[in-house]
Each structure stands twice: as C-alpha cells, then as structure tokens.
Amino acid sequence: MLRDHRPYRVKKAYLKLQEFYVEHFLRPQFTSLGKGHTFIRPWNVEVFGTPIEIGDYVNVIASRDRKVRLTVWSDREDPAGIRIGNYCLLCPGVRLSSATEIVVGDNVMFAYGAYVTDSDWHDIYNRVEIVGKSGPVRIENNAWIGDSAIVCKGVTIGENSVIGAGSVVTSSIPPNTIAAGSPARVVKPLDSDRKITTRAEWFSDPAALFEEIDQIDKEKLGGNTYFDWIRSSLFPTRGD
C-alpha cells in the first residue's frame, strides 16, 4: 500500500490491542518492563528464560517474517541474563541470546536483523555441550548496531560507537568510533566537534511527543472511511 487507509479510530483500536497484548502476555515474561514502551506487532516478540529486564521508553518493532527474540539459556543456576537500558530501539529480526550476561546501555539502537550473543552455544569439539565458551557482552550508551551485524561473546562496544551493516564483532570496539568488517575493525573516529543527539532527547517531553504523534495520525487518517479501508484491503487498485 502507498498509504494507510485505516480510519483514525481503527488505528487507535489497533494500538490499544497492542498495549493489551503487551500487558497481558509479554509483561509477565520480563523480570521488569519500564514505562513508556512501544511494541509494534508484539505477538511477533518471543521471550524465553530469565532474567530479562527492559528499561523505560524502549521501542520494539517486530514483524511476522522477522521476529524479535530475547533468550536466556544457561547452565548456571543464576545467570545475569539480559538487561536493556532506557530509550533503546530494537528493529525487526533483532536477537539477543544470553548464557551469561548481556548488558545494553541507554539510547542503544539495534538495526534490522542484528544479533548479539555471549556464547558459542556449542564447544568446537564437544558438539553436545549446550553453552560452550561464554563471556559477558557490554554495549554502552548510545551505540548503534547496524543492519545484520553480529556481536560475539566477551565483546564491549564503547559509548556512541557505530557498528557497520553486516559486521562480525569478535573483539571490543573503543568508544566514539565507527567499526566495520568481518572481523570488525575501527574504520574512523567520530567527529568530536559534532554533537550527538540521543534518543533520550527525543523523549525529553514524552507527553508532548505522544500527543504530537497522535495529531499526525488524526491529520493523515482523518479523511479515511470504513468503506474505503475495506475496499482497499479486499480489492486494492493502482494508487492504493
């Protein structure tokens, strides 16, 4: 579709359904889930194991063909699990798999298909061992993990750093740098003279932000009719 044909009230009802699903089905699976979160298509988010903690104002976007998966699977009695900070973004296909500990700071962005693991999941020689070698992963504040990038066990990604699309990160990346490749290496430093705007700044006034988004929906969808929505869904034509 070229545009959203839903009437405004239909979209509001859909958003309410998503909120209900999160509170009823997802929240009980998390050790903690902060305020102000937004889950898009939450029925495509899979949570397994504990502990898994998510901070405030986190955006999670999932899709039917690219589910978001947060998994703790460990041979330890008390694994540290997964901790995701405030104002983070998880795009479709993101997977975080932990046997030991994955700590994600504030304002971290995970692009489409990014994968973070703190374990090999099998030993090179003992293929039946369920965890293999493992080491904590730290992704510090305001890092950006690019499309389809893989972050491996024992890695720390420094504050503000960017991991290029398709990279495989096998060793730690210093702060304020751009890294890319397989294995990922620092390509260049970030410009220290340029200000980095964080997602926290976008959420500096959440009530005003959510009201602004709602007003945009009203303006864009206000003229849509139920008849046109049903017609475009069942019998789409050129231009829909």
VOTOR-730717 format. One line per field, with one value per residue: residue number from 1; y, x, z of N, C-alpha, C in turn; residue in three letters. Coordinates in pm, whole numbers. Example, Ala and Ser with C-alpha at 12.3 -4.5 7.8 and 13.67 -1.06 7.14 Angstrom:
# residues 2
tormar: 1/2 $
npy: -569/-225 $
npx: 1319/1285 $
npz: 780/708 $
capy: -450/-106 $
capx: 1230/1367 $
capz: 780/714 $
cpy: -330/3 $
cpx: 1320/1290 $
cpz: 780/787 $
marke: ala/ser $
END
This chain:
# residues 240
tormar: 1/2/3/4/5/6/7/8/9/10/11/12/13/14/15/16/17/18/19/20/21/22/23/24/25/26/27/28/29/30/31/32/33/34/35/36/37/38/39/40/41/42/43/44/45/46/47/48/49/50/51/52/53/54/55/56/57/58/59/60/61/62/63/64/65/66/67/68/69/70/71/72/73/74/75/76/77/78/79/80/81/82/83/84/85/86/87/88/89/90/91/92/93/94/95/96/97/98/99/100/101/102/103/104/105/106/107/108/109/110/111/112/113/114/115/116/117/118/119/120/121/122/123/124/125/126/127/128/129/130/131/132/133/134/135/136/137/138/139/140/141/142/143/144/145/146/147/148/149/150/151/152/153/154/155/156/157/158/159/160/161/162/163/164/165/166/167/168/169/170/171/172/173/174/175/176/177/178/179/180/181/182/183/184/185/186/187/188/189/190/191/192/193/194/195/196/197/198/199/200/201/202/203/204/205/206/207/208/209/210/211/212/213/214/215/216/217/218/219/220/221/222/223/224/225/226/227/228/229/230/231/232/233/234/235/236/237/238/239/240 $
npy: -119/227/411/448/324/301/414/672/596/319/267/363/177/-51/8/10/-260/-371/-267/-396/-661/-658/-598/-810/-1051/-1026/-868/-1032/-1210/-1079/-987/-726/-447/-136/198/377/232/111/-130/-268/-476/-685/-955/-1085/-1094/-1283/-1423/-1583/-1753/-1629/-1393/-1118/-788/-477/-133/208/371/223/114/-143/-316/-550/-812/-1041/-1204/-1146/-1190/-1057/-1175/-1255/-1421/-1623/-1874/-2103/-2284/-2221/-2164/-1914/-1709/-1390/-1283/-1079/-732/-441/-102/235/407/263/106/-158/-319/-501/-854/-857/-1027/-1131/-1335/-1506/-1670/-1606/-1307/-1019/-683/-390/-52/283/442/285/155/-102/-223/-365/-713/-747/-928/-1043/-1224/-1397/-1631/-1933/-2145/-2412/-2634/-2645/-2902/-3066/-3129/-3160/-3010/-2755/-2483/-2400/-2197/-1888/-1540/-1225/-964/-622/-341/-17/310/474/345/210/-55/-198/-296/-638/-698/-886/-945/-1078/-1311/-1189/-928/-572/-285/42/361/557/444/308/27/-115/-222/-569/-647/-848/-870/-948/-871/-618/-284/47/350/609/564/439/120/-159/-452/-796/-984/-714/-396/-84/184/462/750/908/1243/1467/1725/1746/1744/1477/1372/1221/945/983/1257/1295/1189/1375/1519/1327/1320/1534/1448/1207/1312/1474/1279/1152/1359/1380/1137/1182/1385/1263/1036/1114/1166/921/655/391/232/273/176/-100/-168/-116/-304/-548/-529/-402/-123/44/295/276 $
npx: 83/40/-27/-168/-482/-658/-925/-897/-997/-988/-713/-643/-778/-638/-385/-449/-511/-257/-128/-273/-201/74/73/-76/32/314/446/440/644/883/1145/1148/974/986/834/642/693/693/555/555/351/346/291/473/701/929/996/1215/1321/1503/1689/1526/1543/1393/1422/1292/1079/1136/1151/1017/1013/856/806/613/773/1021/1092/1137/1363/1433/1641/1730/1939/2091/2357/2408/2319/2230/2214/2315/2173/1975/1992/1840/1872/1733/1532/1594/1614/1478/1480/1299/1369/1579/1794/1876/2077/2151/2379/2531/2572/2427/2454/2294/2325/2182/1984/2061/2070/1942/1966/1784/1773/2000/2228/2309/2520/2636/2772/2921/2757/2795/3065/3375/3477/3320/3024/2779/2760/2577/2623/2895/3192/3176/3116/3066/2877/2896/2724/2759/2627/2431/2527/2525/2408/2453/2261/2201/2435/2666/2733/2969/3064/3206/3260/3298/3129/3202/3086/2871/2961/2952/2848/2909/2688/2630/2863/3093/3153/3416/3598/3660/3532/3642/3516/3328/3377/3369/3312/3371/3331/3452/3654/3523/3675/3813/3718/3712/3738/3465/3354/3469/3388/3127/2793/2619/2297/2076/1845/1717/1683/1488/1275/1238/1017/778/492/417/539/400/146/189/246/-1/-161/-58/-144/-422/-447/-351/-509/-764/-948/-1010/-1235/-1451/-1553/-1374/-1140/-1201/-1252/-999/-848/-954/-997/-767/-650/-466/-266/-355 $
npz: 0/-72/115/447/485/690/901/1151/1406/1387/1376/1632/1791/1718/1821/2091/2122/2084/2310/2513/2460/2517/2795/2897/2795/2742/2946/3189/3129/3146/3372/3456/3319/3184/3193/2939/2707/2363/2164/1851/1672/1879/1913/1765/1909/2088/2399/2616/2904/3197/3397/3232/3163/3086/3018/3048/2804/2572/2236/2048/1753/1565/1320/1118/959/1060/1355/1686/1919/2248/2453/2726/2807/2996/3164/3419/3762/3840/3614/3482/3276/3052/3019/2930/2864/2905/2658/2426/2096/1917/1621/1358/1358/1537/1762/2084/2263/2550/2764/2976/3035/2903/2867/2795/2731/2773/2516/2301/1971/1773/1459/1180/1196/1359/1569/1889/2097/2385/2391/2249/2216/2142/2204/2024/1991/2156/2067/2185/2409/2565/2596/2557/2509/2686/2745/2905/2744/2667/2574/2532/2631/2386/2160/1824/1651/1347/1051/1033/1168/1375/1709/1915/2182/2493/2417/2430/2335/2279/2414/2214/1976/1639/1465/1160/892/854/981/1178/1503/1692/1878/2128/2079/2076/2242/2067/1792/1450/1335/1119/910/878/1056/1264/1249/1360/1164/1144/1365/1542/1474/1695/1728/1663/1778/1934/1901/2116/2166/2406/2419/2230/2366/2566/2651/2702/2705/2539/2303/2243/2207/1986/1791/1786/1688/1430/1325/1334/1144/909/880/918/710/608/524/647/447/230/343/381/113/-8/122/44/-233/-379/-574/-839/-707/-448 $
capy: 0/353/485/379/352/282/531/705/516/182/263/377/48/-143/42/-39/-405/-398/-239/-504/-782/-641/-606/-939/-1166/-1006/-819/-1138/-1285/-999/-960/-591/-375/3/278/448/145/92/-255/-278/-619/-756/-1101/-1137/-1086/-1407/-1408/-1713/-1755/-1521/-1265/-1026/-658/-371/-3/299/431/137/83/-274/-332/-688/-845/-1184/-1275/-1109/-1178/-1016/-1285/-1232/-1557/-1660/-2020/-2111/-2398/-2165/-2156/-1775/-1626/-1248/-1263/-965/-604/-339/26/325/475/179/69/-292/-330/-640/-953/-848/-1140/-1127/-1469/-1498/-1778/-1544/-1173/-914/-555/-287/78/368/502/195/120/-226/-220/-486/-838/-752/-1044/-1033/-1347/-1403/-1770/-2006/-2238/-2548/-2640/-2685/-3048/-3131/-3069/-3174/-2911/-2663/-2343/-2373/-2083/-1776/-1422/-1115/-862/-489/-243/103/409/543/271/178/-182/-187/-400/-774/-713/-989/-912/-1208/-1324/-1121/-801/-445/-181/165/463/631/380/258/-96/-115/-330/-696/-669/-951/-809/-1054/-809/-494/-163/161/449/720/520/361/-6/-238/-562/-929/-928/-568/-313/59/249/601/803/1007/1383/1513/1861/1740/1698/1359/1381/1088/914/1041/1394/1283/1160/1470/1551/1216/1351/1618/1366/1117/1395/1515/1162/1131/1464/1343/1031/1243/1460/1175/933/1171/1161/783/600/247/168/276/86/-237/-185/-120/-426/-665/-507/-288/-74/125/420/248 $
capx: 0/112/-59/-252/-622/-741/-977/-823/-1046/-941/-573/-640/-819/-527/-282/-498/-494/-115/-98/-331/-120/199/48/-134/112/459/499/470/763/1000/1173/1093/945/968/722/655/739/610/578/482/323/409/272/592/813/942/1077/1238/1421/1507/1616/1530/1496/1385/1405/1183/1069/1200/1070/1043/938/869/722/585/887/1141/1054/1237/1378/1517/1652/1832/1950/2218/2383/2435/2200/2184/2270/2281/2068/1974/1945/1832/1851/1624/1529/1656/1535/1502/1410/1261/1473/1685/1802/1972/2081/2245/2408/2600/2522/2428/2412/2275/2308/2072/1985/2124/1984/1971/1902/1719/1846/2120/2233/2406/2528/2751/2815/2935/2644/2848/3210/3426/3496/3207/2909/2655/2759/2472/2663/3026/3261/3085/3173/2969/2877/2856/2702/2749/2526/2421/2586/2434/2446/2397/2180/2254/2563/2672/2822/3002/3091/3319/3285/3243/3120/3210/2983/2850/3021/2864/2893/2857/2599/2691/2990/3102/3236/3476/3681/3599/3541/3651/3409/3335/3439/3291/3381/3303/3407/3446/3607/3509/3789/3782/3736/3749/3674/3359/3398/3449/3332/2985/2707/2537/2162/2038/1703/1665/1641/1359/1174/1255/881/703/350/407/575/290/37/226/228/-145/-212/-19/-237/-552/-441/-328/-612/-896/-1039/-1034/-1366/-1453/-1577/-1251/-1045/-1238/-1232/-856/-794/-1003/-988/-677/-634/-346/-274/-383 $
capz: 0/-75/236/544/455/809/973/1273/1518/1371/1419/1778/1847/1695/1919/2221/2120/2106/2450/2592/2440/2592/2938/2934/2754/2745/3074/3287/3092/3177/3513/3471/3195/3225/3145/2813/2600/2245/2092/1725/1647/1991/1901/1698/2003/2164/2520/2680/3010/3294/3399/3119/3210/2985/3082/3011/2671/2474/2118/1990/1629/1517/1205/1109/900/1134/1495/1784/2014/2366/2507/2826/2814/3066/3251/3551/3847/3849/3508/3491/3177/2959/3072/2825/2930/2865/2527/2323/1979/1861/1494/1325/1342/1639/1855/2194/2320/2661/2859/3090/3061/2801/2925/2692/2795/2730/2382/2204/1858/1702/1329/1128/1190/1442/1659/1998/2174/2476/2397/2124/2220/2138/2202/1892/1988/2223/1999/2262/2517/2524/2607/2501/2570/2706/2809/2907/2639/2711/2469/2614/2596/2257/2049/1713/1591/1213/988/1023/1237/1479/1821/1974/2326/2553/2349/2476/2232/2355/2405/2089/1860/1535/1401/1023/849/817/1050/1280/1607/1773/1982/2177/1998/2167/2227/1971/1667/1355/1306/1017/854/941/1184/1265/1287/1359/1033/1171/1485/1524/1480/1833/1727/1631/1887/1909/1956/2162/2172/2530/2390/2159/2468/2677/2697/2643/2685/2419/2189/2210/2158/1850/1704/1774/1599/1294/1285/1309/1019/795/869/949/597/564/558/667/317/151/409/347/-30/-40/178/-31/-378/-399/-709/-856/-629/-307 $
cpy: 126/437/401/420/340/414/549/617/370/170/275/246/-55/-118/-4/-190/-443/-375/-349/-630/-773/-661/-745/-1056/-1146/-965/-931/-1216/-1210/-991/-820/-529/-233/70/332/364/144/-38/-255/-426/-706/-906/-1166/-1116/-1214/-1386/-1545/-1698/-1630/-1512/-1187/-896/-557/-240/77/343/353/108/-51/-292/-474/-707/-996/-1262/-1244/-1083/-1124/-1124/-1247/-1362/-1565/-1811/-2049/-2241/-2352/-2158/-2014/-1689/-1481/-1208/-1140/-843/-499/-207/106/375/393/148/-69/-306/-476/-731/-949/-968/-1112/-1261/-1475/-1628/-1724/-1407/-1086/-788/-450/-155/153/415/413/159/-8/-223/-359/-606/-844/-868/-1024/-1163/-1343/-1544/-1827/-2108/-2384/-2538/-2688/-2837/-3123/-3069/-3084/-3079/-2795/-2517/-2316/-2257/-1964/-1661/-1306/-1017/-731/-400/-112/206/463/472/238/53/-193/-310/-531/-793/-821/-945/-1039/-1197/-1240/-983/-684/-348/-48/265/537/558/319/133/-107/-237/-454/-729/-785/-902/-919/-1001/-671/-375/-43/260/547/683/455/238/-85/-352/-692/-989/-775/-502/-166/118/394/645/893/1147/1439/1652/1862/1681/1574/1376/1241/1069/970/1183/1394/1262/1258/1514/1445/1249/1434/1538/1276/1193/1440/1400/1136/1234/1434/1234/1088/1313/1367/1077/986/1162/1021/734/448/175/162/184/-60/-265/-202/-247/-547/-652/-388/-251/9/258/398/234 $
cpx: 87/85/-148/-398/-713/-799/-900/-867/-1001/-796/-563/-679/-708/-414/-322/-484/-349/-77/-152/-244/10/176/5/-40/264/512/528/597/893/1019/1126/1077/907/847/749/699/641/650/491/473/386/390/385/718/814/1040/1091/1347/1415/1646/1634/1465/1499/1350/1286/1194/1148/1103/1112/953/962/780/709/704/1019/1104/1171/1243/1477/1522/1762/1828/2086/2231/2421/2306/2143/2249/2228/2178/2088/1918/1954/1794/1734/1643/1593/1558/1577/1416/1378/1383/1585/1677/1911/1965/2189/2255/2471/2542/2536/2373/2410/2248/2187/2093/2049/2022/2034/1895/1850/1814/1974/2112/2344/2403/2650/2807/2835/2822/2682/3000/3257/3436/3380/3079/2778/2651/2669/2516/2795/3093/3168/3159/3077/2988/2827/2840/2668/2656/2543/2495/2479/2487/2375/2323/2257/2392/2553/2775/2844/3042/3213/3349/3225/3243/3106/3100/2988/2897/2916/2927/2827/2773/2678/2821/2979/3203/3287/3568/3626/3629/3544/3537/3436/3407/3334/3372/3301/3394/3387/3587/3609/3636/3747/3816/3780/3683/3556/3418/3366/3388/3182/2906/2629/2403/2115/1887/1639/1615/1508/1246/1180/1120/788/558/331/440/461/169/64/205/79/-206/-178/-113/-375/-555/-432/-443/-754/-996/-1071/-1172/-1355/-1470/-1447/-1145/-1074/-1214/-1084/-790/-831/-983/-897/-665/-506/-364/-305/-252 $
cpz: 0/49/326/521/578/859/1104/1390/1509/1415/1570/1845/1833/1795/2059/2231/2146/2252/2541/2581/2521/2741/2980/2907/2770/2881/3173/3255/3123/3329/3548/3333/3232/3164/3004/2695/2483/2177/1966/1688/1756/1988/1823/1781/2086/2279/2584/2785/3097/3354/3270/3164/3096/3055/3028/2865/2565/2360/2061/1869/1578/1394/1195/1056/970/1280/1578/1891/2123/2444/2610/2839/2874/3144/3392/3631/3850/3740/3524/3385/3091/3029/2962/2892/2875/2722/2414/2210/1931/1736/1462/1309/1443/1731/1958/2264/2426/2739/2985/3122/2937/2865/2815/2763/2744/2586/2276/2096/1792/1570/1292/1129/1272/1541/1761/2076/2264/2485/2257/2105/2198/2140/2064/1881/2051/2170/2074/2380/2477/2524/2536/2573/2575/2773/2801/2791/2698/2588/2539/2552/2454/2143/1946/1645/1456/1165/975/1085/1345/1584/1902/2121/2368/2500/2427/2359/2305/2327/2272/1964/1767/1474/1264/990/809/887/1149/1384/1700/1882/2013/2086/2091/2146/2113/1842/1576/1319/1204/973/929/942/1182/1316/1281/1223/1052/1301/1448/1538/1619/1840/1698/1746/1844/1978/1992/2159/2300/2507/2316/2257/2586/2735/2638/2613/2558/2294/2146/2156/2014/1751/1681/1680/1454/1241/1251/1174/898/772/883/835/548/609/577/534/236/211/373/199/-65/15/93/-182/-407/-548/-718/-783/-483/-228 $
marke: met/leu/arg/asp/his/arg/pro/tyr/arg/val/lys/lys/ala/tyr/leu/lys/leu/gln/glu/phe/tyr/val/glu/his/phe/leu/arg/pro/gln/phe/thr/ser/leu/gly/lys/gly/his/thr/phe/ile/arg/pro/trp/asn/val/glu/val/phe/gly/thr/pro/ile/glu/ile/gly/asp/tyr/val/asn/val/ile/ala/ser/arg/asp/arg/lys/val/arg/leu/thr/val/trp/ser/asp/arg/glu/asp/pro/ala/gly/ile/arg/ile/gly/asn/tyr/cys/leu/leu/cys/pro/gly/val/arg/leu/ser/ser/ala/thr/glu/ile/val/val/gly/asp/asn/val/met/phe/ala/tyr/gly/ala/tyr/val/thr/asp/ser/asp/trp/his/asp/ile/tyr/asn/arg/val/glu/ile/val/gly/lys/ser/gly/pro/val/arg/ile/glu/asn/asn/ala/trp/ile/gly/asp/ser/ala/ile/val/cys/lys/gly/val/thr/ile/gly/glu/asn/ser/val/ile/gly/ala/gly/ser/val/val/thr/ser/ser/ile/pro/pro/asn/thr/ile/ala/ala/gly/ser/pro/ala/arg/val/val/lys/pro/leu/asp/ser/asp/arg/lys/ile/thr/thr/arg/ala/glu/trp/phe/ser/asp/pro/ala/ala/leu/phe/glu/glu/ile/asp/gln/ile/asp/lys/glu/lys/leu/gly/gly/asn/thr/tyr/phe/asp/trp/ile/arg/ser/ser/leu/phe/pro/thr/arg/gly/asp $
END
